[in-house]
Amino acid sequence: MWGDRMWHFAISVFLIELYGHNLLLTAVFGLVVAGSVLLLGALIGDWVDRNPRNKVAHASLFIQNISVTICSIVLMLVFSYKQRIEQIWDGWLTVVCYTVVIVLADVANLASTALTIAIQRDWIVVITGYNRGHLAGMNATMRRIDQVTNILAPLAVGQVMTLASNVVGCGFILGWNLVSLIVEFFFLSRVYRIVPALSVKPPVTEADQTYLQTIERRRSQAESSVAPPQPLTEGNCNSRVHLKEITNLPLCFRRFRWLVSTCKDGWRAYYRQPVFLAGMGLAFLYTTVLGFDCITTGYAYTQGISGSLLSLLMGVSAITGLMGTVMFTRLRKTYGLVNTGIISSCLHLGCLLLCVCSVFAPGSPMDLSLLMPYITSNSSAELGGMASQRQKHTYPLTGGSNQPLLPDRSSIHWTNNTVLFDNVPSGTAPESYISIILLFLGVITARIGLWSFDLTVTQLLQENICESERGVVNGVQSSMNYLMDLLHFIMVISAPQPQHFGILVIISVLFITTGHTMYFVYAHKAKRKRRLNT
């Protein structure tokens, strides 16, 4: 996790530095990452299910670290010889280098996704011996590690890049990945030997056997080159013609057909899970601007909040996230897992009401007239006069007021905004801080319920998904998360100005409310099923 957090921080900073303090490469990278996981999530999960646990973990670890290492070498060369590279092939070599960096970083992210599914969704379930109490504690511990590294790792690599240079930062990440590859490989092998159950996959249930037989049947149809001889009858004539058409296809098309079939079967498996609504509810929480990404922190800059204060607020939010992991373990022990999700949802929504209030509180720059170009000039003039009084504290952004602030889901941008908003005047104070105080109070306190709810849904997926489908279902869950995250991109592109942020807040709360409503429906069905069984 430490290496992942360092890399997620560094790659976006490097891309911005490469493209002249412009967010274009960062936006392209975010879209490529989201699109690749969206398309390949089911295939990654299916690969995790079909292979031994140690091979999956070792292969994912190797691909991830080697991709990051090669990418770091390319970045070091580009930073060191940027002017020479720009003169080769009329600048096209620079485009090639950008493409190589983004592709390698995307491969590393896909490998990281596979490793996360294998370790955090499968291994720890087996390691805890399917004990629900131990599993809850293990999930909470993993999340605490994630929260701590989320703060400390970017600080560490950021200090190296600030005190030295981008080239030294690339070298630091390169060395870290080479060393961590050996250490992580050793520890994973050690755990695999200590826990014999990891080397054994139990027999699948009847439903799983039917699902696997369907996949195997389609795979055999796609890969076989000769159909078995059958007597020609009117009943099977059409099927033989269809099978002949399949087997006559080139190998690449048959492979592609199998990949599409695997993806379709994976999404079907996800849909028929009893925790489908809970997983969908969690995915809906990804369509939000109410987090410490570049959108919220960038908006705070336009409202006169300094970078040092933002870093302090991010540290406080990490503490509240840790409080959420502690609350999860205690609530689960007292009220049960399903009720813990209900309590966490109510707490999350209650805190987010503060964010909604901030939209209409004094100091809010929201101006709906910017979204209504058809208003007459007289009305626009009147509204403009009113808006000018409310927007004295709204500062112009670098590159023009219409510049969209494209987000990245990682936590890197609280530091990154010092580059993106270097033209923001630091000495001008807004006429009221009430709106921005309510916004961050809601965002920070909501993380208690957010992380408790996230852990609840994670454990529900671990407990209710059969082992033979654990990988593919969690792969599809990752795809759903990224799909909803893409809506987050579209929202901000559609409303990029600070005056639009209040609308984005309201839309985000609506998506989050929809997600929690899905969980409430799941909880109602789960409780009714439990009563009927008893």
C-alpha positions in Angstrom: 0.0 0.0 0.0 2.9 2.4 0.7 4.3 1.8 -2.7 0.9 2.2 -4.4 0.2 5.5 -2.6 3.6 6.9 -3.5 3.2 6.0 -7.1 -0.4 7.3 -7.4 0.8 10.6 -6.0 3.9 10.8 -8.1 2.5 9.8 -11.5 0.0 12.6 -11.6 2.5 15.2 -10.5 5.0 13.9 -13.2 2.3 14.0 -15.9 1.5 17.6 -15.0 5.2 18.6 -15.0 5.7 16.9 -18.3 2.9 18.8 -20.0 3.7 22.3 -18.8 1.5 22.5 -15.6 -1.5 21.4 -17.6 -4.1 18.8 -16.5 -4.5 17.2 -20.0 -2.2 14.2 -19.5 -3.6 13.7 -16.0 -7.1 13.7 -17.3 -6.2 11.3 -20.2 -4.5 9.0 -17.6 -7.5 9.0 -15.4 -9.9 8.2 -18.3 -7.6 5.4 -19.5 -7.3 3.8 -16.0 -11.1 4.0 -15.4 -11.9 2.7 -18.9 -9.5 -0.2 -18.7 -10.7 -1.4 -15.4 -14.3 -0.9 -16.5 -13.7 -3.1 -19.6 -11.3 -5.7 -18.1 -12.5 -5.9 -14.5 -14.5 -9.1 -15.1 -11.6 -10.7 -17.0 -9.1 -9.9 -14.2 -11.5 -11.4 -11.6 -12.0 -14.5 -13.8 -8.2 -14.9 -14.1 -7.9 -14.7 -10.3 -10.6 -17.4 -9.9 -9.1 -19.8 -12.4 -5.5 -19.8 -11.1 -3.7 -20.9 -7.9 -3.6 -18.2 -5.3 0.2 -18.0 -5.1 0.6 -17.7 -8.8 -1.9 -14.9 -9.0 -0.3 -13.0 -6.2 3.2 -13.4 -7.5 2.3 -12.6 -11.1 0.3 -9.5 -10.2 3.1 -8.3 -7.9 5.8 -8.9 -10.5 3.9 -7.1 -13.3 3.0 -4.2 -11.1 6.5 -3.5 -9.8 8.2 -4.1 -13.1 5.8 -1.8 -14.9 6.4 1.0 -12.4 10.1 0.4 -12.6 10.2 0.7 -16.4 7.9 3.7 -16.3 10.2 5.4 -13.8 13.2 4.8 -16.1 11.3 6.3 -19.0 10.3 9.3 -16.9 13.9 9.8 -15.8 15.0 9.9 -19.4 12.3 12.3 -20.4 13.0 14.7 -17.6 16.7 14.6 -18.2 16.6 15.0 -22.0 13.3 16.7 -22.6 14.6 19.3 -25.0 16.4 16.9 -27.1 13.5 14.5 -27.3 11.2 17.3 -28.4 13.4 17.9 -31.4 13.3 14.3 -32.7 10.6 13.3 -35.3 9.2 16.8 -35.1 8.1 16.2 -31.5 6.4 12.9 -32.1 8.9 11.1 -29.9 7.6 13.1 -27.0 4.1 11.8 -27.8 5.4 8.3 -27.9 7.1 8.8 -24.5 3.8 10.1 -23.1 1.9 7.1 -24.5 4.5 4.6 -23.1 4.2 6.2 -19.6 0.4 6.2 -19.6 0.3 2.6 -20.9 2.8 1.3 -18.4 1.1 3.1 -15.5 -2.2 1.6 -16.6 -0.8 -1.9 -16.7 0.6 -1.3 -13.2 -2.9 -0.2 -12.1 -4.5 -3.3 -13.6 -2.0 -5.5 -11.8 -2.6 -3.6 -8.6 -6.4 -4.3 -9.0 -5.7 -8.0 -9.5 -3.5 -8.1 -6.4 -6.1 -6.2 -4.3 -8.8 -8.6 -5.3 -6.6 -11.6 -4.5 -5.3 -10.4 -1.2 -8.0 -8.2 0.3 -11.0 -10.1 -1.0 -9.9 -13.7 -1.0 -6.7 -14.4 1.0 -7.8 -12.7 4.2 -11.1 -14.6 4.2 -9.1 -17.9 4.1 -6.5 -16.7 6.6 -9.1 -15.8 9.2 -10.6 -19.3 8.9 -14.0 -17.8 7.7 -14.5 -16.4 11.2 -16.7 -13.3 10.9 -15.3 -11.6 14.0 -11.7 -12.1 12.9 -12.5 -11.1 9.3 -14.0 -7.8 10.5 -10.9 -7.1 12.5 -8.7 -7.9 9.6 -10.7 -5.7 7.2 -10.5 -2.8 9.7 -6.8 -3.3 10.1 -6.2 -3.2 6.3 -8.3 0.0 6.1 -6.3 1.6 8.9 -3.0 0.8 7.1 -4.5 2.3 3.9 -5.5 5.5 5.7 -2.1 6.0 7.4 -0.2 5.3 4.2 -2.6 7.6 2.3 -1.2 10.5 4.3 2.5 9.5 5.0 3.5 8.0 1.6 2.7 11.1 -0.5 4.4 13.3 2.1 7.5 11.2 1.9 7.9 11.1 -1.9 6.7 14.7 -2.1 9.5 15.8 0.2 12.0 14.0 -2.0 10.7 15.6 -5.1 10.7 19.1 -3.5 14.1 19.0 -1.9 15.8 17.2 -4.8 14.2 17.0 -8.2 11.7 15.0 -10.3 14.5 12.8 -11.6 15.6 12.0 -8.1 11.9 11.3 -7.2 11.7 8.8 -10.1 14.9 7.2 -8.9 13.5 6.9 -5.4 10.4 5.2 -6.6 12.4 2.9 -8.9 14.6 1.8 -6.0 11.6 1.4 -3.7 9.8 -0.9 -6.2 12.8 -3.1 -6.8 13.4 -3.6 -3.1 9.7 -4.0 -2.2 9.3 -6.5 -5.0 11.7 -8.8 -3.2 10.3 -8.1 0.3 6.7 -8.5 -0.7 7.4 -11.7 -2.7 9.1 -13.2 0.3 6.3 -12.3 2.7 3.5 -13.5 0.4 5.3 -16.8 -0.1 5.8 -17.1 3.7 2.1 -16.5 4.3 1.2 -19.0 1.6 3.3 -21.7 3.4 2.1 -20.8 6.9 -1.6 -21.1 5.9 -2.1 -24.5 4.1 -5.7 -23.6 3.3 -4.6 -21.1 0.8 -3.3 -23.9 -1.4 -6.6 -25.6 -1.5 -9.8 -24.5 -3.1 -12.9 -26.2 -1.8 -15.4 -27.9 -4.1 -17.9 -25.6 -5.7 -21.5 -25.7 -4.9 -24.1 -26.9 -7.4 -24.9 -23.4 -8.5 -21.3 -22.6 -9.0 -20.8 -25.9 -10.9 -23.5 -24.9 -13.3 -22.0 -21.5 -13.8 -18.5 -23.0 -14.4 -19.9 -25.6 -16.8 -21.5 -22.9 -18.8 -18.2 -21.1 -19.1 -16.3 -24.3 -20.0 -18.8 -25.2 -22.6 -18.5 -21.8 -24.3 -14.8 -21.9 -24.0 -14.6 -25.3 -25.7 -16.9 -24.1 -28.5 -14.7 -21.1 -29.1 -11.4 -22.9 -29.0 -12.2 -26.2 -30.7 -11.3 -26.4 -34.3 -13.4 -29.5 -35.3 -16.9 -30.2 -34.2 -17.8 -33.8 -33.1 -19.6 -35.8 -35.7 -23.3 -36.1 -35.2 -26.1 -37.6 -37.4 -27.6 -34.9 -39.5 -31.2 -34.3 -38.4 -33.6 -31.5 -38.8 -33.3 -30.8 -35.1 -29.6 -30.2 -35.0 -29.0 -28.9 -38.5 -29.2 -25.2 -37.5 -27.0 -25.8 -34.4 -24.3 -27.6 -36.6 -24.3 -24.7 -39.1 -23.9 -22.2 -36.2 -21.1 -24.3 -34.7 -19.4 -24.5 -38.1 -19.5 -20.8 -38.4 -17.8 -20.4 -35.0 -15.1 -23.0 -35.7 -14.3 -21.5 -39.1 -13.5 -18.1 -37.5 -9.8 -17.1 -37.2 -8.1 -17.9 -33.8 -8.0 -14.2 -32.8 -11.8 -13.8 -33.4 -12.5 -17.0 -31.4 -10.3 -15.6 -28.6 -12.2 -12.3 -28.7 -15.5 -14.2 -28.6 -14.4 -16.0 -25.6 -13.3 -12.8 -23.8 -16.7 -11.2 -24.5 -18.4 -14.3 -23.3 -16.4 -14.3 -20.1 -17.1 -10.7 -19.4 -20.8 -11.3 -20.0 -20.9 -14.3 -17.7 -19.0 -12.3 -15.0 -21.6 -9.5 -15.1 -24.4 -12.0 -14.9 -22.7 -13.6 -11.9 -22.5 -10.2 -10.2 -26.2 -9.5 -10.9 -27.4 -12.8 -9.4 -25.5 -12.3 -6.1 -27.7 -11.9 -3.0 -25.6 -8.8 -2.1 -26.0 -7.2 -5.6 -27.9 -4.2 -4.2 -25.3 -3.6 -1.5 -22.5 -3.6 -4.0 -24.4 -1.3 -6.3 -25.0 1.0 -3.4 -21.3 1.2 -2.7 -20.6 1.9 -6.3 -23.0 4.9 -6.3 -20.9 6.5 -3.6 -18.1 7.0 -6.1 -20.0 9.7 -8.0 -19.2 12.5 -5.7 -17.1 15.7 -5.4 -17.3 15.5 -1.6 -13.8 14.2 -0.9 -10.2 15.4 -0.8 -9.6 15.2 -4.5 -8.5 18.1 -6.8 -12.1 19.4 -7.2 -12.9 20.0 -3.5 -9.5 21.3 -2.6 -9.3 23.4 -5.8 -12.7 24.9 -4.9 -11.3 25.6 -1.4 -8.4 27.5 -2.9 -10.8 29.8 -4.8 -12.5 30.5 -1.5 -9.3 31.7 0.2 -8.2 28.5 2.0 -4.4 28.1 2.1 -2.5 25.0 1.2 -1.2 24.5 4.7 -4.7 24.5 6.1 -5.9 22.1 3.5 -3.1 19.6 4.4 -4.1 19.9 8.1 -7.8 19.3 7.2 -6.7 16.2 5.2 -4.9 14.9 8.2 -8.0 15.4 10.3 -10.1 13.6 7.7 -7.7 10.6 8.0 -8.2 10.5 11.7 -12.0 10.5 11.3 -11.5 7.7 8.7 -9.7 5.7 11.4 -12.5 6.4 13.8 -14.9 4.9 11.2 -12.9 1.6 11.2 -13.0 1.5 15.0 -16.8 2.2 15.0 -17.3 -0.5 12.4 -15.8 -3.3 14.6 -17.8 -2.2 17.7 -21.1 -1.8 15.9 -20.7 -5.1 14.1 -20.1 -6.9 17.4 -23.1 -5.2 19.1 -25.7 -4.9 16.3 -24.6 -7.3 13.6 -23.2 -6.6 10.1 -26.4 -5.6 8.3 -27.5 -3.2 11.0 -24.0 -1.7 11.1 -24.5 -0.8 7.4 -27.8 0.9 8.2 -26.3 2.9 11.1 -23.3 3.9 9.0 -25.6 5.0 6.1 -27.7 7.2 8.3 -24.6 8.8 9.9 -23.0 9.4 6.4 -26.2 11.0 5.1 -26.7 13.1 8.2 -23.2 14.6 8.0 -23.6 15.3 4.3 -26.6 17.5 5.1 -24.0 20.0 6.3 -22.6 20.1 2.8 -26.0 20.8 1.4 -26.5 23.6 3.8 -23.1 25.1 2.8 -24.5 25.6 -0.7 -27.0 28.1 0.6 -25.0 29.5 3.5 -23.4 33.0 3.5 -20.2 33.0 1.5 -21.4 30.5 -1.1 -20.5 31.6 -4.6 -23.3 29.5 -6.3 -24.8 31.4 -9.3 -27.4 29.5 -11.3 -27.5 32.1 -14.0 -24.2 30.7 -15.4 -26.1 27.6 -16.4 -28.9 29.5 -18.1 -27.6 31.2 -21.2 -31.1 31.8 -22.6 -31.9 34.4 -19.9 -32.5 37.8 -21.4 -29.8 40.4 -21.2 -31.8 42.5 -18.7 -32.3 39.6 -16.4 -28.7 38.7 -16.8 -27.6 42.2 -15.9 -29.7 42.1 -12.7 -28.5 38.7 -11.7 -24.9 39.7 -12.6 -25.2 42.6 -10.2 -26.4 40.4 -7.4 -23.7 37.8 -8.2 -20.9 40.3 -8.2 -21.7 41.1 -4.6 -21.5 37.4 -3.6 -18.5 36.5 -5.7 -16.0 39.1 -4.4 -14.0 36.2 -2.9 -14.1 34.0 -6.1 -10.7 34.2 -7.7 -9.9 33.6 -11.3 -8.2 30.3 -12.1 -5.1 29.7 -14.0 -5.8 29.6 -17.7 -9.2 31.2 -17.6 -12.4 30.9 -15.6 -13.8 28.2 -18.0 -10.9 25.8 -17.4 -12.4 22.5 -16.2 -10.8 20.9 -13.2 -10.6 17.3 -14.2 -10.4 15.0 -11.1 -8.3 12.0 -10.2 -9.6 9.6 -7.6 -6.3 9.4 -5.7 -5.5 11.6 -2.8 -2.6 13.4 -4.5 -4.2 16.7 -5.4 -4.2 18.3 -2.0 -0.5 19.1 -2.6 -0.9 19.3 -6.4 -3.1 22.3 -6.3 -0.2 24.6 -5.4 0.8 24.1 -9.0 -2.7 24.3 -10.5 -3.7 27.5 -8.6 -0.5 29.4 -8.4 -2.3 32.6 -9.5 -4.8 32.6 -6.6 -4.2 35.7 -4.4 -3.3 34.5 -0.9 -4.0 37.7 0.9 -7.6 38.3 0.0 -10.1 37.1 2.5 -13.7 36.1 1.6 -16.6 38.0 3.0 -17.8 34.9 5.0 -16.3 31.6 5.8 -19.5 30.0 6.9 -20.1 28.1 3.7 -16.6 26.6 3.4 -16.6 25.7 7.1 -19.9 23.8 6.7 -18.6 22.1 3.6 -15.5 20.7 5.1 -17.2 20.0 8.5 -19.6 17.8 6.5 -16.9 16.1 4.4 -14.7 15.3 7.3 -17.3 14.0 9.7 -19.0 12.0 6.9 -15.9 9.9 6.6 -16.7 8.1 9.8 -19.9 6.7 8.4 -18.4 6.4 4.9 -15.5 4.1 5.9 -17.8 2.1 8.3 -20.2 1.6 5.4 -17.4 0.7 3.0 -16.1 -2.0 5.4 -19.7 -3.3 5.9 -20.3 -3.9 2.2 -16.7 -5.3 1.8 -17.4 -7.9 4.4 -20.9 -8.7 3.0 -19.2 -9.4 -0.4 -16.6 -11.6 1.3 -19.1 -13.6 3.3 -21.9 -14.1 0.7 -19.9 -14.7 -2.5 -18.9 -18.3 -3.1 -15.2 -18.9 -3.4 -15.3 -20.0 -7.0 -16.8 -16.6 -8.0 -15.1 -14.3 -5.5 -12.6 -13.0 -8.0 -14.9 -12.3 -11.0 -17.6 -10.7 -8.8 -15.1 -8.4 -7.1 -13.7 -7.6 -10.5 -17.1 -6.5 -11.7 -17.5 -4.6 -8.5 -14.3 -2.7 -9.3 -15.7 -2.0 -12.8 -18.9 -0.6 -11.4 -16.9 1.6 -9.0 -14.9 3.0 -12.0 -18.0 3.4 -14.1 -19.6 5.6 -11.4 -16.3 7.4 -11.1 -16.5 8.3 -14.8 -19.7 10.1 -14.1 -17.7 12.1 -11.6 -15.5 13.3 -14.6 -18.5 14.1 -16.7 -20.1 16.1 -13.9 -17.1 18.4 -13.4 -16.5 18.8 -17.1 -20.2 19.9 -17.5 -19.9 22.4 -14.6 -16.3 23.5 -14.2 -16.6 26.9 -12.6 -16.5 27.5 -8.8 -20.0 29.0 -9.1 -21.2 25.6 -10.2 -19.7 23.7 -7.2 -22.9 24.0 -5.2 -24.8 22.1 -8.0 -22.2 19.4 -8.0 -22.6 19.1 -4.2 -26.3 18.6 -4.5 -26.0 16.0 -7.4 -23.3 14.2 -5.3 -25.7 14.0 -2.3 -28.4 12.7 -4.6 -26.2 9.9 -5.9 -25.1 9.0 -2.4 -28.7 8.9 -1.2 -29.6 6.6 -4.0 -26.7 4.3 -3.1 -27.7 4.1 0.5 -31.4 3.6 -0.5 -30.2 0.5 -2.4 -28.5 -0.8 0.7 -31.7 -0.2 2.7 -33.6 -2.3 0.2 -31.0 -5.0 0.5 -31.1 -4.9 4.3 -34.9 -5.2 4.3 -34.7 -8.3 2.1 -31.9 -9.8 4.1 -33.9 -9.4 7.4 -37.1 -10.7 5.9 -35.2 -13.8 4.5 -33.7 -14.4 7.9 -37.1 -14.2 9.6 -38.6 -16.7 7.2 -35.7 -19.1 7.7 -36.2 -19.0 11.5 
